[in-house]
């Protein structure tokens, strides 16, 4: 019985490895994206600046603990939240600072 289990596990592992190494999918794009319609924003731009990005609306609550880690991380986080709020006027963002010990 143990031998059958070991053989089954071996076959399963071989099938898993073979399927992971198969060439079923391609990573090549079907069309060449232009720099203006790139899905990934370049450094210094926001995703909301993309012409295909839809504005967000509703309410979002973020629990964060950046206040305990130092001012550089907290300042960067605050700038990101401000940029999201500016780009999405219909979105209400509530940031709650939760210390690590809580």
Jmol script that loads the backbone (N, CA, C; Angstrom):
load data "model"
ATOM      1  N   UNK A   1       0.819  -1.192   0.000  1.00  0.00           N
ATOM      2  CA  UNK A   1       0.000   0.000   0.000  1.00  0.00           C
ATOM      3  C   UNK A   1       0.868   1.263   0.000  1.00  0.00           C
ATOM      4  N   UNK A   2       1.958   1.260   0.809  1.00  0.00           N
ATOM      5  CA  UNK A   2       2.847   2.410   0.873  1.00  0.00           C
ATOM      6  C   UNK A   2       3.489   2.664  -0.481  1.00  0.00           C
ATOM      7  N   UNK A   3       3.843   1.594  -1.193  1.00  0.00           N
ATOM      8  CA  UNK A   3       4.469   1.737  -2.497  1.00  0.00           C
ATOM      9  C   UNK A   3       3.523   2.397  -3.501  1.00  0.00           C
ATOM     10  N   UNK A   4       2.239   2.046  -3.440  1.00  0.00           N
ATOM     11  CA  UNK A   4       1.269   2.649  -4.347  1.00  0.00           C
ATOM     12  C   UNK A   4       1.106   4.137  -4.046  1.00  0.00           C
ATOM     13  N   UNK A   5       1.120   4.491  -2.766  1.00  0.00           N
ATOM     14  CA  UNK A   5       1.000   5.889  -2.372  1.00  0.00           C
ATOM     15  C   UNK A   5       2.212   6.688  -2.830  1.00  0.00           C
ATOM     16  N   UNK A   6       3.386   6.111  -2.651  1.00  0.00           N
ATOM     17  CA  UNK A   6       4.609   6.786  -3.091  1.00  0.00           C
ATOM     18  C   UNK A   6       4.625   6.947  -4.608  1.00  0.00           C
ATOM     19  N   UNK A   7       4.177   5.915  -5.328  1.00  0.00           N
ATOM     20  CA  UNK A   7       4.140   5.988  -6.783  1.00  0.00           C
ATOM     21  C   UNK A   7       3.134   7.051  -7.233  1.00  0.00           C
ATOM     22  N   UNK A   8       1.990   7.103  -6.575  1.00  0.00           N
ATOM     23  CA  UNK A   8       0.987   8.113  -6.907  1.00  0.00           C
ATOM     24  C   UNK A   8       1.507   9.521  -6.667  1.00  0.00           C
ATOM     25  N   UNK A   9       2.226   9.716  -5.556  1.00  0.00           N
ATOM     26  CA  UNK A   9       2.802  11.017  -5.254  1.00  0.00           C
ATOM     27  C   UNK A   9       3.852  11.399  -6.296  1.00  0.00           C
ATOM     28  N   UNK A  10       4.645  10.434  -6.724  1.00  0.00           N
ATOM     29  CA  UNK A  10       5.663  10.676  -7.742  1.00  0.00           C
ATOM     30  C   UNK A  10       5.017  11.075  -9.064  1.00  0.00           C
ATOM     31  N   UNK A  11       3.968  10.383  -9.459  1.00  0.00           N
ATOM     32  CA  UNK A  11       3.270  10.707 -10.703  1.00  0.00           C
ATOM     33  C   UNK A  11       2.655  12.110 -10.605  1.00  0.00           C
ATOM     34  N   UNK A  12       2.050  12.414  -9.448  1.00  0.00           N
ATOM     35  CA  UNK A  12       1.461  13.739  -9.256  1.00  0.00           C
ATOM     36  C   UNK A  12       2.502  14.847  -9.357  1.00  0.00           C
ATOM     37  N   UNK A  13       3.675  14.621  -8.768  1.00  0.00           N
ATOM     38  CA  UNK A  13       4.746  15.614  -8.829  1.00  0.00           C
ATOM     39  C   UNK A  13       5.236  15.813 -10.255  1.00  0.00           C
ATOM     40  N   UNK A  14       5.371  14.737 -11.003  1.00  0.00           N
ATOM     41  CA  UNK A  14       5.834  14.824 -12.393  1.00  0.00           C
ATOM     42  C   UNK A  14       4.816  15.592 -13.235  1.00  0.00           C
ATOM     43  N   UNK A  15       3.530  15.310 -13.026  1.00  0.00           N
ATOM     44  CA  UNK A  15       2.493  16.006 -13.775  1.00  0.00           C
ATOM     45  C   UNK A  15       2.507  17.494 -13.429  1.00  0.00           C
ATOM     46  N   UNK A  16       2.663  17.814 -12.156  1.00  0.00           N
ATOM     47  CA  UNK A  16       2.701  19.208 -11.734  1.00  0.00           C
ATOM     48  C   UNK A  16       3.883  19.945 -12.360  1.00  0.00           C
ATOM     49  N   UNK A  17       5.033  19.333 -12.343  1.00  0.00           N
ATOM     50  CA  UNK A  17       6.232  19.955 -12.927  1.00  0.00           C
ATOM     51  C   UNK A  17       6.082  20.104 -14.430  1.00  0.00           C
ATOM     52  N   UNK A  18       5.543  19.081 -15.076  1.00  0.00           N
ATOM     53  CA  UNK A  18       5.374  19.141 -16.530  1.00  0.00           C
ATOM     54  C   UNK A  18       4.384  20.239 -16.920  1.00  0.00           C
ATOM     55  N   UNK A  19       3.315  20.389 -16.152  1.00  0.00           N
ATOM     56  CA  UNK A  19       2.343  21.430 -16.496  1.00  0.00           C
ATOM     57  C   UNK A  19       2.909  22.822 -16.238  1.00  0.00           C
ATOM     58  N   UNK A  20       3.750  22.965 -15.229  1.00  0.00           N
ATOM     59  CA  UNK A  20       4.358  24.262 -14.940  1.00  0.00           C
ATOM     60  C   UNK A  20       5.377  24.646 -16.001  1.00  0.00           C
ATOM     61  N   UNK A  21       6.025  23.672 -16.590  1.00  0.00           N
ATOM     62  CA  UNK A  21       7.063  23.939 -17.583  1.00  0.00           C
ATOM     63  C   UNK A  21       6.539  23.942 -19.006  1.00  0.00           C
ATOM     64  N   UNK A  22       5.271  23.638 -19.205  1.00  0.00           N
ATOM     65  CA  UNK A  22       4.739  23.584 -20.566  1.00  0.00           C
ATOM     66  C   UNK A  22       4.651  24.975 -21.155  1.00  0.00           C
ATOM     67  N   UNK A  23       4.635  25.053 -22.446  1.00  0.00           N
ATOM     68  CA  UNK A  23       4.580  26.332 -23.144  1.00  0.00           C
ATOM     69  C   UNK A  23       3.166  26.704 -23.530  1.00  0.00           C
ATOM     70  N   UNK A  24       2.192  26.431 -22.709  1.00  0.00           N
ATOM     71  CA  UNK A  24       0.795  26.704 -23.029  1.00  0.00           C
ATOM     72  C   UNK A  24       0.456  28.176 -23.118  1.00  0.00           C
ATOM     73  N   UNK A  25       1.105  29.022 -22.367  1.00  0.00           N
ATOM     74  CA  UNK A  25       0.804  30.451 -22.370  1.00  0.00           C
ATOM     75  C   UNK A  25       1.985  31.222 -22.927  1.00  0.00           C
ATOM     76  N   UNK A  26       1.689  32.359 -23.474  1.00  0.00           N
ATOM     77  CA  UNK A  26       2.743  33.206 -24.007  1.00  0.00           C
ATOM     78  C   UNK A  26       2.793  34.507 -23.219  1.00  0.00           C
ATOM     79  N   UNK A  27       3.973  35.063 -23.096  1.00  0.00           N
ATOM     80  CA  UNK A  27       4.110  36.335 -22.398  1.00  0.00           C
ATOM     81  C   UNK A  27       4.218  37.493 -23.374  1.00  0.00           C
ATOM     82  N   UNK A  28       4.207  37.202 -24.661  1.00  0.00           N
ATOM     83  CA  UNK A  28       4.331  38.254 -25.664  1.00  0.00           C
ATOM     84  C   UNK A  28       3.005  38.998 -25.801  1.00  0.00           C
ATOM     85  N   UNK A  29       3.029  40.320 -25.846  1.00  0.00           N
ATOM     86  CA  UNK A  29       1.784  41.072 -26.020  1.00  0.00           C
ATOM     87  C   UNK A  29       1.250  40.895 -27.439  1.00  0.00           C
ATOM     88  N   UNK A  30      -0.070  40.974 -27.586  1.00  0.00           N
ATOM     89  CA  UNK A  30      -0.657  40.831 -28.905  1.00  0.00           C
ATOM     90  C   UNK A  30      -0.501  42.107 -29.718  1.00  0.00           C
ATOM     91  N   UNK A  31      -0.488  43.251 -29.048  1.00  0.00           N
ATOM     92  CA  UNK A  31      -0.246  44.518 -29.737  1.00  0.00           C
ATOM     93  C   UNK A  31       0.767  45.317 -28.942  1.00  0.00           C
ATOM     94  N   UNK A  32       1.410  46.214 -29.604  1.00  0.00           N
ATOM     95  CA  UNK A  32       2.421  47.049 -28.963  1.00  0.00           C
ATOM     96  C   UNK A  32       1.737  48.236 -28.302  1.00  0.00           C
ATOM     97  N   UNK A  33       1.732  48.336 -26.940  1.00  0.00           N
ATOM     98  CA  UNK A  33       1.081  49.484 -26.309  1.00  0.00           C
ATOM     99  C   UNK A  33       1.891  50.754 -26.527  1.00  0.00           C
ATOM    100  N   UNK A  34       1.190  51.847 -26.748  1.00  0.00           N
ATOM    101  CA  UNK A  34       1.874  53.120 -26.878  1.00  0.00           C
ATOM    102  C   UNK A  34       2.193  53.651 -25.488  1.00  0.00           C
ATOM    103  N   UNK A  35       3.064  54.618 -25.391  1.00  0.00           N
ATOM    104  CA  UNK A  35       3.445  55.150 -24.089  1.00  0.00           C
ATOM    105  C   UNK A  35       2.289  55.874 -23.420  1.00  0.00           C
ATOM    106  N   UNK A  36       1.323  56.368 -24.174  1.00  0.00           N
ATOM    107  CA  UNK A  36       0.203  57.093 -23.588  1.00  0.00           C
ATOM    108  C   UNK A  36      -0.844  56.164 -22.992  1.00  0.00           C
ATOM    109  N   UNK A  37      -0.915  54.910 -23.487  1.00  0.00           N
ATOM    110  CA  UNK A  37      -1.936  53.984 -22.996  1.00  0.00           C
ATOM    111  C   UNK A  37      -1.325  52.844 -22.213  1.00  0.00           C
ATOM    112  N   UNK A  38      -0.150  53.011 -21.704  1.00  0.00           N
ATOM    113  CA  UNK A  38       0.496  51.960 -20.924  1.00  0.00           C
ATOM    114  C   UNK A  38      -0.303  51.656 -19.677  1.00  0.00           C
ATOM    115  N   UNK A  39      -0.427  50.356 -19.336  1.00  0.00           N
ATOM    116  CA  UNK A  39      -1.192  49.940 -18.158  1.00  0.00           C
ATOM    117  C   UNK A  39      -0.457  50.268 -16.869  1.00  0.00           C
ATOM    118  N   UNK A  40       0.862  50.421 -16.939  1.00  0.00           N
ATOM    119  CA  UNK A  40       1.653  50.703 -15.752  1.00  0.00           C
ATOM    120  C   UNK A  40       2.100  52.151 -15.812  1.00  0.00           C
ATOM    121  N   UNK A  41       1.700  52.965 -14.850  1.00  0.00           N
ATOM    122  CA  UNK A  41       2.112  54.368 -14.884  1.00  0.00           C
ATOM    123  C   UNK A  41       3.600  54.503 -14.620  1.00  0.00           C
ATOM    124  N   UNK A  42       4.219  55.475 -15.258  1.00  0.00           N
ATOM    125  CA  UNK A  42       5.635  55.697 -15.029  1.00  0.00           C
ATOM    126  C   UNK A  42       5.833  56.413 -13.709  1.00  0.00           C
ATOM    127  N   UNK A  43       7.067  56.486 -13.276  1.00  0.00           N
ATOM    128  CA  UNK A  43       7.368  57.136 -11.998  1.00  0.00           C
ATOM    129  C   UNK A  43       6.942  58.593 -12.060  1.00  0.00           C
ATOM    130  N   UNK A  44       6.283  59.039 -11.006  1.00  0.00           N
ATOM    131  CA  UNK A  44       5.858  60.421 -10.942  1.00  0.00           C
ATOM    132  C   UNK A  44       4.454  60.661 -11.466  1.00  0.00           C
ATOM    133  N   UNK A  45       3.802  59.625 -12.016  1.00  0.00           N
ATOM    134  CA  UNK A  45       2.425  59.772 -12.464  1.00  0.00           C
ATOM    135  C   UNK A  45       1.546  58.866 -11.636  1.00  0.00           C
ATOM    136  N   UNK A  46       0.273  59.140 -11.642  1.00  0.00           N
ATOM    137  CA  UNK A  46      -0.652  58.301 -10.893  1.00  0.00           C
ATOM    138  C   UNK A  46      -1.496  57.499 -11.854  1.00  0.00           C
ATOM    139  N   UNK A  47      -2.067  56.412 -11.345  1.00  0.00           N
ATOM    140  CA  UNK A  47      -2.930  55.578 -12.168  1.00  0.00           C
ATOM    141  C   UNK A  47      -4.180  56.341 -12.587  1.00  0.00           C
ATOM    142  N   UNK A  48      -4.609  57.320 -11.784  1.00  0.00           N
ATOM    143  CA  UNK A  48      -5.801  58.083 -12.113  1.00  0.00           C
ATOM    144  C   UNK A  48      -5.560  58.987 -13.323  1.00  0.00           C
ATOM    145  N   UNK A  49      -4.300  59.274 -13.650  1.00  0.00           N
ATOM    146  CA  UNK A  49      -3.998  60.109 -14.792  1.00  0.00           C
ATOM    147  C   UNK A  49      -4.153  59.345 -16.096  1.00  0.00           C
ATOM    148  N   UNK A  50      -4.255  58.038 -16.030  1.00  0.00           N
ATOM    149  CA  UNK A  50      -4.431  57.212 -17.209  1.00  0.00           C
ATOM    150  C   UNK A  50      -5.811  57.461 -17.802  1.00  0.00           C
ATOM    151  N   UNK A  51      -5.915  57.590 -19.128  1.00  0.00           N
ATOM    152  CA  UNK A  51      -7.212  57.872 -19.722  1.00  0.00           C
ATOM    153  C   UNK A  51      -8.213  56.735 -19.547  1.00  0.00           C
ATOM    154  N   UNK A  52      -7.760  55.507 -19.313  1.00  0.00           N
ATOM    155  CA  UNK A  52      -8.673  54.379 -19.180  1.00  0.00           C
ATOM    156  C   UNK A  52      -9.063  54.109 -17.731  1.00  0.00           C
ATOM    157  N   UNK A  53      -8.498  54.814 -16.767  1.00  0.00           N
ATOM    158  CA  UNK A  53      -8.814  54.578 -15.362  1.00  0.00           C
ATOM    159  C   UNK A  53     -10.138  55.240 -15.010  1.00  0.00           C
ATOM    160  N   UNK A  54     -11.011  54.469 -14.346  1.00  0.00           N
ATOM    161  CA  UNK A  54     -12.301  55.005 -13.924  1.00  0.00           C
ATOM    162  C   UNK A  54     -12.157  55.604 -12.531  1.00  0.00           C
ATOM    163  N   UNK A  55     -12.895  56.681 -12.279  1.00  0.00           N
ATOM    164  CA  UNK A  55     -12.852  57.317 -10.965  1.00  0.00           C
ATOM    165  C   UNK A  55     -13.524  56.414  -9.938  1.00  0.00           C
ATOM    166  N   UNK A  56     -12.978  56.400  -8.740  1.00  0.00           N
ATOM    167  CA  UNK A  56     -13.535  55.596  -7.662  1.00  0.00           C
ATOM    168  C   UNK A  56     -14.565  56.406  -6.898  1.00  0.00           C
ATOM    169  N   UNK A  57     -15.562  55.716  -6.356  1.00  0.00           N
ATOM    170  CA  UNK A  57     -16.553  56.385  -5.530  1.00  0.00           C
ATOM    171  C   UNK A  57     -16.935  55.456  -4.390  1.00  0.00           C
ATOM    172  N   UNK A  58     -17.503  56.024  -3.344  1.00  0.00           N
ATOM    173  CA  UNK A  58     -17.890  55.228  -2.188  1.00  0.00           C
ATOM    174  C   UNK A  58     -17.087  55.627  -0.975  1.00  0.00           C
ATOM    175  N   UNK A  59     -16.950  54.687  -0.051  1.00  0.00           N
ATOM    176  CA  UNK A  59     -16.214  54.945   1.187  1.00  0.00           C
ATOM    177  C   UNK A  59     -15.139  53.888   1.367  1.00  0.00           C
ATOM    178  N   UNK A  60     -13.984  54.314   1.830  1.00  0.00           N
ATOM    179  CA  UNK A  60     -12.851  53.428   2.063  1.00  0.00           C
ATOM    180  C   UNK A  60     -12.272  53.755   3.431  1.00  0.00           C
ATOM    181  N   UNK A  61     -12.131  52.747   4.281  1.00  0.00           N
ATOM    182  CA  UNK A  61     -11.503  52.928   5.580  1.00  0.00           C
ATOM    183  C   UNK A  61     -10.192  52.157   5.582  1.00  0.00           C
ATOM    184  N   UNK A  62      -9.114  52.834   5.929  1.00  0.00           N
ATOM    185  CA  UNK A  62      -7.789  52.218   5.964  1.00  0.00           C
ATOM    186  C   UNK A  62      -7.286  52.234   7.396  1.00  0.00           C
ATOM    187  N   UNK A  63      -6.948  51.072   7.906  1.00  0.00           N
ATOM    188  CA  UNK A  63      -6.306  50.968   9.219  1.00  0.00           C
ATOM    189  C   UNK A  63      -4.822  50.847   8.949  1.00  0.00           C
ATOM    190  N   UNK A  64      -4.049  51.728   9.521  1.00  0.00           N
ATOM    191  CA  UNK A  64      -2.601  51.715   9.272  1.00  0.00           C
ATOM    192  C   UNK A  64      -1.837  51.941  10.561  1.00  0.00           C
ATOM    193  N   UNK A  65      -0.556  51.578  10.536  1.00  0.00           N
ATOM    194  CA  UNK A  65       0.315  51.745  11.698  1.00  0.00           C
ATOM    195  C   UNK A  65       1.600  52.463  11.311  1.00  0.00           C
ATOM    196  N   UNK A  66       1.543  53.299  10.280  1.00  0.00           N
ATOM    197  CA  UNK A  66       2.737  54.016   9.834  1.00  0.00           C
ATOM    198  C   UNK A  66       3.189  55.068  10.832  1.00  0.00           C
ATOM    199  N   UNK A  67       2.312  55.554  11.668  1.00  0.00           N
ATOM    200  CA  UNK A  67       2.684  56.563  12.645  1.00  0.00           C
ATOM    201  C   UNK A  67       3.730  56.077  13.620  1.00  0.00           C
ATOM    202  N   UNK A  68       3.752  54.769  13.889  1.00  0.00           N
ATOM    203  CA  UNK A  68       4.715  54.203  14.827  1.00  0.00           C
ATOM    204  C   UNK A  68       6.077  53.948  14.193  1.00  0.00           C
ATOM    205  N   UNK A  69       6.152  53.946  12.858  1.00  0.00           N
ATOM    206  CA  UNK A  69       7.400  53.562  12.204  1.00  0.00           C
ATOM    207  C   UNK A  69       8.287  54.739  11.828  1.00  0.00           C
ATOM    208  N   UNK A  70       7.847  55.938  11.997  1.00  0.00           N
ATOM    209  CA  UNK A  70       8.689  57.083  11.663  1.00  0.00           C
ATOM    210  C   UNK A  70       7.988  58.032  10.722  1.00  0.00           C
ATOM    211  N   UNK A  71       8.531  59.210  10.603  1.00  0.00           N
ATOM    212  CA  UNK A  71       7.845  60.246   9.842  1.00  0.00           C
ATOM    213  C   UNK A  71       7.952  60.059   8.331  1.00  0.00           C
ATOM    214  N   UNK A  72       9.036  59.496   7.820  1.00  0.00           N
ATOM    215  CA  UNK A  72       9.198  59.366   6.368  1.00  0.00           C
ATOM    216  C   UNK A  72       8.115  58.475   5.769  1.00  0.00           C
ATOM    217  N   UNK A  73       7.845  57.339   6.404  1.00  0.00           N
ATOM    218  CA  UNK A  73       6.823  56.437   5.885  1.00  0.00           C
ATOM    219  C   UNK A  73       5.428  57.038   6.039  1.00  0.00           C
ATOM    220  N   UNK A  74       5.166  57.673   7.161  1.00  0.00           N
ATOM    221  CA  UNK A  74       3.866  58.297   7.394  1.00  0.00           C
ATOM    222  C   UNK A  74       3.634  59.440   6.414  1.00  0.00           C
ATOM    223  N   UNK A  75       4.655  60.248   6.159  1.00  0.00           N
ATOM    224  CA  UNK A  75       4.531  61.349   5.202  1.00  0.00           C
ATOM    225  C   UNK A  75       4.243  60.822   3.796  1.00  0.00           C
ATOM    226  N   UNK A  76       4.949  59.759   3.404  1.00  0.00           N
ATOM    227  CA  UNK A  76       4.729  59.176   2.082  1.00  0.00           C
ATOM    228  C   UNK A  76       3.316  58.605   1.977  1.00  0.00           C
ATOM    229  N   UNK A  77       2.858  57.940   3.018  1.00  0.00           N
ATOM    230  CA  UNK A  77       1.507  57.387   3.029  1.00  0.00           C
ATOM    231  C   UNK A  77       0.469  58.492   2.920  1.00  0.00           C
ATOM    232  N   UNK A  78       0.653  59.571   3.670  1.00  0.00           N
ATOM    233  CA  UNK A  78      -0.279  60.700   3.627  1.00  0.00           C
ATOM    234  C   UNK A  78      -0.332  61.338   2.234  1.00  0.00           C
ATOM    235  N   UNK A  79       0.816  61.420   1.560  1.00  0.00           N
ATOM    236  CA  UNK A  79       0.850  61.970   0.199  1.00  0.00           C
ATOM    237  C   UNK A  79       0.086  61.066  -0.765  1.00  0.00           C
ATOM    238  N   UNK A  80       0.214  59.754  -0.596  1.00  0.00           N
ATOM    239  CA  UNK A  80      -0.502  58.814  -1.463  1.00  0.00           C
ATOM    240  C   UNK A  80      -2.004  58.946  -1.252  1.00  0.00           C
ATOM    241  N   UNK A  81      -2.426  59.006   0.005  1.00  0.00           N
ATOM    242  CA  UNK A  81      -3.852  59.137   0.312  1.00  0.00           C
ATOM    243  C   UNK A  81      -4.387  60.458  -0.254  1.00  0.00           C
ATOM    244  N   UNK A  82      -3.624  61.537  -0.103  1.00  0.00           N
ATOM    245  CA  UNK A  82      -4.057  62.829  -0.632  1.00  0.00           C
ATOM    246  C   UNK A  82      -4.193  62.784  -2.154  1.00  0.00           C
ATOM    247  N   UNK A  83      -3.268  62.107  -2.834  1.00  0.00           N
ATOM    248  CA  UNK A  83      -3.336  61.993  -4.289  1.00  0.00           C
ATOM    249  C   UNK A  83      -4.565  61.194  -4.718  1.00  0.00           C
ATOM    250  N   UNK A  84      -4.875  60.138  -3.991  1.00  0.00           N
ATOM    251  CA  UNK A  84      -6.056  59.328  -4.309  1.00  0.00           C
ATOM    252  C   UNK A  84      -7.323  60.137  -4.088  1.00  0.00           C
ATOM    253  N   UNK A  85      -7.369  60.893  -2.990  1.00  0.00           N
ATOM    254  CA  UNK A  85      -8.542  61.738  -2.721  1.00  0.00           C
ATOM    255  C   UNK A  85      -8.722  62.801  -3.804  1.00  0.00           C
ATOM    256  N   UNK A  86      -7.629  63.404  -4.252  1.00  0.00           N
ATOM    257  CA  UNK A  86      -7.694  64.440  -5.279  1.00  0.00           C
ATOM    258  C   UNK A  86      -8.167  63.857  -6.612  1.00  0.00           C
ATOM    259  N   UNK A  87      -7.671  62.684  -6.949  1.00  0.00           N
ATOM    260  CA  UNK A  87      -8.019  62.066  -8.218  1.00  0.00           C
ATOM    261  C   UNK A  87      -9.428  61.475  -8.219  1.00  0.00           C
ATOM    262  N   UNK A  88      -9.997  61.223  -7.031  1.00  0.00           N
ATOM    263  CA  UNK A  88     -11.309  60.598  -6.927  1.00  0.00           C
ATOM    264  C   UNK A  88     -12.191  61.387  -5.975  1.00  0.00           C
ATOM    265  N   UNK A  89     -12.785  62.491  -6.439  1.00  0.00           N
ATOM    266  CA  UNK A  89     -13.583  63.334  -5.542  1.00  0.00           C
ATOM    267  C   UNK A  89     -14.811  62.628  -4.976  1.00  0.00           C
ATOM    268  N   UNK A  90     -15.289  61.565  -5.605  1.00  0.00           N
ATOM    269  CA  UNK A  90     -16.451  60.841  -5.106  1.00  0.00           C
ATOM    270  C   UNK A  90     -16.113  59.786  -4.073  1.00  0.00           C
ATOM    271  N   UNK A  91     -14.853  59.681  -3.711  1.00  0.00           N
ATOM    272  CA  UNK A  91     -14.393  58.664  -2.764  1.00  0.00           C
ATOM    273  C   UNK A  91     -14.137  59.310  -1.405  1.00  0.00           C
ATOM    274  N   UNK A  92     -14.722  58.736  -0.372  1.00  0.00           N
ATOM    275  CA  UNK A  92     -14.481  59.197   0.996  1.00  0.00           C
ATOM    276  C   UNK A  92     -13.467  58.246   1.630  1.00  0.00           C
ATOM    277  N   UNK A  93     -12.306  58.768   2.009  1.00  0.00           N
ATOM    278  CA  UNK A  93     -11.250  57.953   2.603  1.00  0.00           C
ATOM    279  C   UNK A  93     -11.102  58.326   4.069  1.00  0.00           C
ATOM    280  N   UNK A  94     -11.218  57.327   4.935  1.00  0.00           N
ATOM    281  CA  UNK A  94     -11.024  57.516   6.368  1.00  0.00           C
ATOM    282  C   UNK A  94      -9.795  56.710   6.772  1.00  0.00           C
ATOM    283  N   UNK A  95      -8.794  57.396   7.319  1.00  0.00           N
ATOM    284  CA  UNK A  95      -7.561  56.727   7.749  1.00  0.00           C
ATOM    285  C   UNK A  95      -7.565  56.659   9.269  1.00  0.00           C
ATOM    286  N   UNK A  96      -7.414  55.446   9.794  1.00  0.00           N
ATOM    287  CA  UNK A  96      -7.381  55.223  11.235  1.00  0.00           C
ATOM    288  C   UNK A  96      -6.014  54.687  11.611  1.00  0.00           C
ATOM    289  N   UNK A  97      -5.316  55.412  12.474  1.00  0.00           N
ATOM    290  CA  UNK A  97      -4.010  54.965  12.943  1.00  0.00           C
ATOM    291  C   UNK A  97      -4.202  53.956  14.072  1.00  0.00           C
ATOM    292  N   UNK A  98      -3.698  52.740  13.866  1.00  0.00           N
ATOM    293  CA  UNK A  98      -3.813  51.673  14.859  1.00  0.00           C
ATOM    294  C   UNK A  98      -2.387  51.320  15.302  1.00  0.00           C
ATOM    295  N   UNK A  99      -1.996  51.658  16.533  1.00  0.00           N
ATOM    296  CA  UNK A  99      -0.652  51.322  16.989  1.00  0.00           C
ATOM    297  C   UNK A  99      -0.414  49.819  16.983  1.00  0.00           C
ATOM    298  N   UNK A 100       0.851  49.430  16.851  1.00  0.00           N
ATOM    299  CA  UNK A 100       1.211  48.020  16.764  1.00  0.00           C
ATOM    300  C   UNK A 100       0.736  47.223  17.977  1.00  0.00           C
ATOM    301  N   UNK A 101       0.751  47.805  19.150  1.00  0.00           N
ATOM    302  CA  UNK A 101       0.393  47.056  20.354  1.00  0.00           C
ATOM    303  C   UNK A 101      -1.114  46.858  20.485  1.00  0.00           C
ATOM    304  N   UNK A 102      -1.901  47.457  19.612  1.00  0.00           N
ATOM    305  CA  UNK A 102      -3.355  47.267  19.636  1.00  0.00           C
ATOM    306  C   UNK A 102      -3.754  46.285  18.579  1.00  0.00           C
TER     307      UNK A 102
END
end "model"
wireframe off; spacefill off
backbone 0.3
color backbone group
